[in-house]
């Protein structure tokens, strides 16, 4: 019955019924014989039925092969889809090809950078360069998912490269453990990229990358997050507003990942004292994790170092309330930890290395400060010296230790371990944070702050949110597709505002360039120069006047130091550029001094390259003919008396030879000859008039 039931369910009847009848006829005699020999018959019957089933299944499987129509009707197994084929189906053949051929730069491998790199690799971007100076810290691991505990104190860029390569071996990734502001990253280097992604966490570096991308004519996708809020912006020279088109306020909050290793501002040291050191000693230590989970021999040294650091912290906490407690804590965070940071030599190539402190030496110098401790603590506005900071640190440690010990004694059996957290109105924790921050500032050569200042600054820490980073990174890649297709009119500036009443993502049209922007409202040009023999005269008389067509215009040439050349000062023309501090990657700013038809400022990038001795010592990059924009004329509205008439002030053009005001709002450098002339000019006459004042030329 079981076999017959299966045949009915399988069909077709003609091909399956014949073998089925044969199988049933073979079963019947065996069943009769089983009445005489029950045990043997039962075993044989089971074997025969199994054989019948197998024969039926075989016939059902083999039979369709003899029928071509039935075989053709069977569905073929779907081919295994590759990532590239999936991307091609998602993006289209044209865009997918552009993605694979693109060469992109990602600056920053932190919270946004990890998410962004993952997206770029999975989408198949052909070549990816990563630049990041930072090393991995324990506080990074909760959101920067490419990193693990064994990577602590290693380069973010290098570890991110190794981790991301496993996602897609077809993508070529290059990592640079360096500062993006280093001399090796020139405009010519930026020019080789299809698009640049900013995943940075500080204002100065963002402005630098913005300036370099504008000079290189490379699209930039800017991004940033603050807590739950985020934003992405596409920047293209002459098409969209740049990062500096609108003034940026100095940020009041800073990512934790930049605080532990290379502080550069007082707020970094304040956050370190509040969020790290206070928690390590009197709160829930972040370094309680076990480090014996990894048996990787390559990381044995690093794991052993982490174990020693964890044990050192446990010993310090255990010594709380003892006379040795302040010295043990000081020696670890202001001496041993600083020496360990100094050992990472690459970190200090472009920064001043911190200086470790000796506790006994500073304490011997702090006797007067300890004696006048009450007066020091009484003045909130006072900026403590190193010795005074040590006196306050030791005093606050004594107060906090007493509180912690008393709380531990009063703790019930089922109560959690007592902790002390920062409160700006808690004078004990405020003194501890102020003193420790000022000592750390001394170690790193940073300005110290008063307790009043620290109280105002210490509450502005906004935590980084992994989900926010992931959303912003995804938006960056979506906008990059529009950039690769050249559809800048379709690109958006997107704001992530989860607590806004309207919508989570608020896209907006890209803003137009600000004509008064000092960064993108200029004309960018590059020139190849043989610095071994090129002079300032070659640039002025040759490239600027001939190639750029400045001709008989009056203009000045400036660098970061000051004026190198203008119409009245030509002493520097025969000097080599190297004598004037100009090197590969330097920028020169050319300011047109004409009163009418004034050109916008020209920012000239210097690219060093050896040229043939028979050639000129300079060579233009790109076209010789340049269409340099003019500064827009600003019409000053007449002053009125509130009705419809002017108030009687009459303005006549001043004497010839006096330079116009700087339209950029910056003080234009004065020329030596003209300063002397103005000081000795007695020919200007002031005539009083009933309607106002008129300045006339005699």
PyMOL commands that set and color helices and strands:
alter all, ss='L'
color gray80, all
select helices_A, chain A and resi 2-10+13-33+38-66+68-73+83-91+93-101+111-123+138-140+149-151+156-165+187-191+203-216+256-258+266-282+297-318+325-342+345-348+359-364+367-371+373-378+386-410+427-444+451-457+466-484+536-547+577-580+672-679
alter helices_A, ss='H'
color red, helices_A
select strands_A, chain A and resi 103-107+127-131+172-176+195-198+219-226+229-235+492-496+505-509+523-529+555-558+563-565+587-592+602-608+618-620+684-689+692-697
alter strands_A, ss='S'
color yellow, strands_A
deselect
rebuild
show_as cartoon
